[in-house]
Amino acid sequence: MKLGPHLHRIGNDLVAAYLVDTEDGVTVIDAGLARLWRDLTTELTSMGRSVRDIRGVVLTHGDTDHIGFAERLRRDHGVPVYVHEADAARARGEVKTKPAWGHVKVGAVAGFLWYAMRKGGLRTTYLSEVVGVQDGQVLDLPGAPRVIGLPGHSPGSIAIHIPVADAIFVGDGLTTRHVLTGQQGPQPAPFTDDPRQALESLSRIEDVEAKWLLPGHGTPWSGGVTEAVRAIRAAAAEQRR
């Protein structure tokens, strides 16, 4: 799906990954689930590109539904995979988590799990090698991605701001479609290690000017970053009641 002159999405509102296309090549943001590989190659073809044009994959964090085809790109095509140093072990499968589920709706959970199974979510291939990044770093990749530390969902969660795409990618720093309830709109993401820290971290992105606020799960948001953060804080306050 083309969102802008330099911006494409693959997957859907359940699990998404993104492609930033510039004259210097393609940067992939997150790698979804393993069987999104076909979506990746189909989208690249529609762009007049191929896997050979991918210069790097930047992961917003190391969870299994974000690293899907990353190792395939690294192993088979020599594409470096970048992740915050605090999530490197998570992306390599050395750290396993058991986050709380919280409130769920059976239909929403069933839909998410069914999609995840169909797209290879039960056969995750962890990364063998990663390139560690830090908060504030600007990567030497197409679009010059800027790393913004967004800890909370995981210790090494990050947002990635790419001005040429007019977009900020937030992974599971927030969601616009709760995979466990189906609720729409900006809100805290489920399966978060430290919900309070995740909420506090949003102050680090609320002044970013970008048309697109792009989560790993949910509809692309174009209503302004500041408004999304305001809505998430309101939703979090309502959940605490």
Long-range contacts (C-beta under 8 A, 24 or more apart in sequence): 1-43, 2-46, 3-167, 3-212, 3-220, 4-165, 4-166, 4-167, 4-211, 4-212, 6-143, 6-164, 6-165, 7-165, 7-166, 7-167, 7-212, 8-43, 8-47, 9-214, 9-220, 10-36, 10-39, 10-40, 10-43, 11-36, 11-39, 12-115, 13-176, 13-177, 13-217, 13-218, 13-219, 14-111, 14-112, 14-115, 14-116, 14-177, 14-179, 14-217, 15-65, 15-115, 15-116, 15-119, 15-216, 15-217, 16-214, 16-215, 16-216, 16-217, 16-218, 17-66, 17-68, 17-216, 18-167, 18-169, 18-214, 19-43, 19-44, 19-47, 20-142, 20-143, 20-145, 20-162, 20-164, 20-165, 20-167, 21-47, 21-49, 21-142, 22-142, 22-143, 22-164, 24-55, 24-142, 25-53, 25-54, 25-55, 25-142, 26-53, 26-54, 26-55, 26-142, 27-54, 27-55, 27-56, 27-57, 27-58, 27-141, 27-142, 27-143, 27-145, 27-162, 28-54, 28-56, 28-57, 28-58, 28-73, 28-79, 29-57, 29-58, 29-60, 29-145, 29-160, 29-162, 29-169, 29-214, 30-57, 30-58, 30-59, 30-60, 30-66, 30-169, 30-171, 30-216, 31-57, 31-59, 31-66, 31-67, 31-68, 31-69, 31-70, 31-73, 31-81, 32-65, 32-66, 32-68, 32-69, 32-119, 32-216, 33-65, 33-68, 33-69, 33-116, 33-119, 33-120, 33-121, 34-68, 34-69, 34-72, 34-119, 34-120, 34-121, 34-123, 34-124, 34-125, 35-68, 35-118, 35-119, 35-120, 36-68, 36-69, 36-119, 36-120, 37-68, 37-69, 37-72, 40-69, 51-77, 51-79, 52-77, 54-79, 55-79, 55-141, 55-142, 56-80, 56-81, 56-82, 56-139, 56-141, 56-142, 57-81, 57-82, 58-82, 58-83, 58-133, 58-139, 58-141, 58-145, 58-160, 59-83, 59-87, 59-91, 59-130, 59-171, 60-150, 60-157, 60-158, 60-159, 60-160, 60-169, 60-170, 60-171, 60-172, 60-173, 60-216, 61-87, 61-90, 61-153, 61-154, 61-156, 61-157, 61-158, 61-171, 61-172, 62-87, 62-88, 62-89, 62-90, 62-91, 62-92, 62-95, 62-154, 62-156, 63-90, 63-154, 63-172, 63-191, 64-121, 64-124, 65-116, 65-121, 65-216, 66-171, 66-172, 66-216, 67-91, 67-124, 67-126, 67-127, 68-119, 68-120, 68-121, 68-124, 70-127, 71-125, 71-126, 71-127, 71-128, 72-125, 74-127, 74-128, 74-129, 75-128, 80-131, 81-127, 81-129, 81-130, 81-131, 82-130, 82-131, 82-132, 82-133, 82-139, 82-141, 83-127, 83-130, 83-131, 83-132, 83-133, 83-156, 84-132, 84-133, 84-134, 84-135, 84-147, 84-149, 84-155, 84-156, 84-157, 84-158, 85-132, 85-133, 85-134, 85-156, 86-151, 86-154, 86-155, 86-156, 87-154, 87-155, 87-156, 87-157, 88-130, 88-132, 88-156, 90-154, 90-156, 91-126, 91-127, 91-130, 92-126, 92-127, 92-128, 92-130, 93-124, 93-126, 93-127, 97-154, 97-191, 97-193, 99-190, 99-191, 99-192, 99-193, 100-191, 101-180, 101-190, 101-191, 102-180, 102-190, 103-180, 103-181, 104-180, 104-181, 105-180, 105-181, 105-182, 107-182, 108-178, 108-179, 108-180, 108-181, 108-182, 109-179, 109-180, 111-182, 112-179, 112-180, 133-158, 148-204, 148-205, 148-208, 149-201, 149-204, 150-198, 150-201, 150-202, 150-204, 150-205, 151-194, 151-197, 151-198, 151-201, 152-192, 152-193, 152-194, 152-195, 152-196, 152-197, 152-198, 152-199, 152-200, 152-201, 153-189, 153-191, 153-192, 153-193, 153-198, 154-193, 155-193, 157-198, 157-201, 159-204, 159-205, 159-208, 161-205, 161-208, 161-210, 163-210, 165-212, 166-210, 166-211, 166-212, 167-210, 167-211, 167-212, 167-213, 167-214, 168-205, 168-208, 168-210, 168-212, 168-213, 168-214, 168-225, 169-214, 170-205, 170-213, 170-214, 170-215, 170-216, 171-215, 171-216, 172-215, 172-216, 172-217, 173-198, 173-201, 173-202, 173-205, 173-215, 174-198, 174-202, 174-215, 174-228, 174-232, 175-215, 175-216, 175-217, 175-218, 176-215, 176-217, 176-218, 176-219, 176-220, 176-221, 176-228, 177-217, 177-218, 177-219, 178-217, 178-218, 179-217, 184-218, 184-219, 185-231, 185-235, 186-213, 186-221, 186-227, 186-228, 186-229, 186-231, 186-232, 186-235, 187-231, 187-232, 187-235, 187-236, 188-232, 188-235, 188-236, 188-239, 189-215, 189-217, 195-236, 199-232, 199-233, 199-236, 202-229, 202-232, 202-233, 203-229, 205-229
